[in-house]
Amino acid sequence: MNSDELELMAGDTPPGTDELMEDFVNASARSGNSPREMYLMRETMHSLMRLAQSEQMLEIRRSVDKLVPASMRPASKRRRAPRDASPGQSQFVFGRDT
């Protein structure tokens, strides 16, 4: 066992996502990687983690929708309809005689 495993067994909190990703990036980096390549690898890992988390949340929501009857679910938040149906920027009336 290494020191990290011993610390986890002692009751310390497990490393966070950022620490795990940083360890993975450092472990998979070659000695000739430039700072730019390291940055791109780190950002790619962050993007993959966000994608995995959003897919997991979507799957949880789908499971809840299957298990909870529609009458017990909270009302979904709906987008508000725009006040003015005409597209584009509205015009100010300052200085006009109406």
Contact map, one row per residue, 1 for C-alpha under 8 A:
11101100000000000000000000000000000000000000000000000000000000000000000000000000000000000000000000
11111100000000000000000000000000000000000000000000000000000000000000000000000000000000000000000000
11111110000000000000000000000000000000000000000000000000000000000000000000000000000000000000000000
01111111000000000000000000000000000000000000000000000000000000000000000000000000000000000000000000
11111111100000000000000000000000000000000000000000000000000000000000000000000000000000000000000000
11111111110000000000000000000000000000000000000000000000000000000000000000000000000000000000000000
00111111111100000000000000000000000000000000000000000000000000000000000000000000000000000000000000
00011111111111000000000000000000000000000000000000000000000000000000000000000000000000000000000000
00001111111100000000000000000000000000000000000000000000000000000000000000000000000000000000000000
00000111111100000000000000000000000000000000000000000000000000000000000000000000000000000000000000
00000011111110000000000000000000000000000000000000000000000000000000000000000000000000000000000000
00000011111111000000000000000000000000000000000000000000000000000000000000000000000000000000000000
00000001001111100000000000000000000000000000000000000000000000000000000000000000000000000000000000
00000001000111110000000000000000000000000000000000000000000000000000000000000000000000000000000000
00000000000011111011000000000000000000000000000000000000000000000000000000000000000000000000000000
00000000000001111111000000000000000000000000000000000000000000000000000000000000000000000000000000
00000000000000111111100000000000000000000000000000000000000000000000000000000000000000000000000000
00000000000000011111110000000000000000000000000000000000000000000000000000000000000000000000000000
00000000000000111111111000000000000000000000000000000000000000000000000000000000000000000000000000
00000000000000111111111100000000000000000000000000000000000000000000000000000000000000000000000000
00000000000000001111111110000000000000000100110000000000000000000000000000000000000000000000000000
00000000000000000111111111000000000000000100000000000000000000000000000000000000000000000000000000
00000000000000000011111111100000000000000000000000000000000000000000000000000000000000000000000000
00000000000000000001111111110000000000000000000000000000000000000000000000000000000000000000000000
00000000000000000000111111111000000001001100000000000000000000000000000000000000000000000000000000
00000000000000000000011111111000000000000000000000000000000000000000000000000000000000000000000000
00000000000000000000001111111000000000000000000000000000000000000000000000000000000000000000000000
00000000000000000000000111111100000000000000000000000000000000000000000000000000000000000000000000
00000000000000000000000011111110100001000000000000000000000000000000000000000000000000000000000000
00000000000000000000000000011111100000000000000000000000000000000000000000000000000000000000000000
00000000000000000000000000001111100000000000000000000000000000000000000000000000000000000000000000
00000000000000000000000000000111110000000000000000000000000000000000000000000000000000000000000000
00000000000000000000000000001111111111000000000000000000000000000000000000000000000000000000000000
00000000000000000000000000000001111111000000000000000000000000000000000000000000000000000000000000
00000000000000000000000000000000111111100000000000000000000000000000000000000000000000000000000000
00000000000000000000000000000000111111110000000000000000000000000000000000000000000000000000000000
00000000000000000000000000000000111111111000000000000000000000000000000000000000000000000000000000
00000000000000000000000010001000111111111100000000000000000000000000000000000000000000000000000000
00000000000000000000000000000000001111111110000000000000000000000000000000000000000000000000000000
00000000000000000000000000000000000111111111000000000000000000000000000000000000000000000000000000
00000000000000000000000010000000000011111111100000000000000000000000000000000000000000000000000000
00000000000000000000110010000000000001111111110000000000000000000000000000000000000000000000000000
00000000000000000000000000000000000000111111111000000000000000000000000000000000000000000000000000
00000000000000000000000000000000000000011111111100000000000000000000000000000000000000000000000000
00000000000000000000100000000000000000001111111110000000000000000000000000000000000000000000000000
00000000000000000000100000000000000000000111111111000000000000000000000000000000000000000000000000
00000000000000000000000000000000000000000011111111100000000000000000000000000000000000000000000000
00000000000000000000000000000000000000000001111111110000000000000000000000000000000000000000000000
00000000000000000000000000000000000000000000111111111000000000000000000000000000000000000000000000
00000000000000000000000000000000000000000000011111111100000000000000000000000000000000000000000000
00000000000000000000000000000000000000000000001111111110000000000000000000000000000000000000000000
00000000000000000000000000000000000000000000000111111111000000000000000000000000000000000000000000
00000000000000000000000000000000000000000000000011111111100000000000000000000000000000000000000000
00000000000000000000000000000000000000000000000001111111110000000000000000000000000000000000000000
00000000000000000000000000000000000000000000000000111111111000000000000000000000000000000000000000
00000000000000000000000000000000000000000000000000011111111100000000000000000000000000000000000000
00000000000000000000000000000000000000000000000000001111111110000000000000000000000000000000000000
00000000000000000000000000000000000000000000000000000111111111000000000000000000000000000000000000
00000000000000000000000000000000000000000000000000000011111111100000000000000000000000000000000000
00000000000000000000000000000000000000000000000000000001111111110000000000000000000000000000000000
00000000000000000000000000000000000000000000000000000000111111111000000000000000000000000000000000
00000000000000000000000000000000000000000000000000000000011111111100000000000000000000000000000000
00000000000000000000000000000000000000000000000000000000001111111110000000000000000000000000000000
00000000000000000000000000000000000000000000000000000000000111111111000000000000000000000000000000
00000000000000000000000000000000000000000000000000000000000011111111110000000000000000000000000000
00000000000000000000000000000000000000000000000000000000000001111111100000000000000000000000000000
00000000000000000000000000000000000000000000000000000000000000111111100000000000000000000000000000
00000000000000000000000000000000000000000000000000000000000000011111110110000000000000000000000000
00000000000000000000000000000000000000000000000000000000000000001111111110000000000000000000000000
00000000000000000000000000000000000000000000000000000000000000001001111110000000000000000000000000
00000000000000000000000000000000000000000000000000000000000000000000111110000000000000000000000000
00000000000000000000000000000000000000000000000000000000000000000001111111000000000000000000000000
00000000000000000000000000000000000000000000000000000000000000000001111111100000000000000000000000
00000000000000000000000000000000000000000000000000000000000000000000000111110000000000000000000000
00000000000000000000000000000000000000000000000000000000000000000000000011111000000000000000000000
00000000000000000000000000000000000000000000000000000000000000000000000001111100000000000000000000
00000000000000000000000000000000000000000000000000000000000000000000000000111110000000000000000000
00000000000000000000000000000000000000000000000000000000000000000000000000011111000000000000000000
00000000000000000000000000000000000000000000000000000000000000000000000000001111100000000000000000
00000000000000000000000000000000000000000000000000000000000000000000000000000111110000000000000000
00000000000000000000000000000000000000000000000000000000000000000000000000000011111000000000000000
00000000000000000000000000000000000000000000000000000000000000000000000000000001111110000000000000
00000000000000000000000000000000000000000000000000000000000000000000000000000000111110000000000000
00000000000000000000000000000000000000000000000000000000000000000000000000000000011111100000000000
00000000000000000000000000000000000000000000000000000000000000000000000000000000011111100000000000
00000000000000000000000000000000000000000000000000000000000000000000000000000000000111110000000000
00000000000000000000000000000000000000000000000000000000000000000000000000000000000111111000000000
00000000000000000000000000000000000000000000000000000000000000000000000000000000000001111100000000
00000000000000000000000000000000000000000000000000000000000000000000000000000000000000111110000000
00000000000000000000000000000000000000000000000000000000000000000000000000000000000000011111000000
00000000000000000000000000000000000000000000000000000000000000000000000000000000000000001111100000
00000000000000000000000000000000000000000000000000000000000000000000000000000000000000000111110000
00000000000000000000000000000000000000000000000000000000000000000000000000000000000000000011111100
00000000000000000000000000000000000000000000000000000000000000000000000000000000000000000001111100
00000000000000000000000000000000000000000000000000000000000000000000000000000000000000000000111110
00000000000000000000000000000000000000000000000000000000000000000000000000000000000000000000111111
00000000000000000000000000000000000000000000000000000000000000000000000000000000000000000000001111
00000000000000000000000000000000000000000000000000000000000000000000000000000000000000000000000111
